[in-house]
Structures are given as structure tokens and as C-alpha cells.
Amino acid sequence: MSNRRYIEIIADIFRVVIDIFEKSLIYLAGNLPGYLS
């Protein structure tokens, strides 16, 4: 398998992780408004 393929797989996983992370932050910010301020 080529390096290009590995980079594409890592990039896809990275995007998914960031997407989940952003959704988690939005969820926490929406459910803990008094806790964070």
C-alpha cells in the first residue's frame, strides 16, 4: 500500500474525530450553560 493511501485514511479518520469533537462541544455548551460561565 502506498503512502498516499495511508495519508488519505488518516485524513478521513481525523475529519471524523474532529466532527465528533465539535458535536460534543456543542452538546456540552448547550446542556451546561451555567457550568461553563
Buried (B, 14 or more C-beta within 10 A) or exposed (E): EEEEEEEEEEEEEEEEEEEEEEEEEEEEEEEEEEEEE
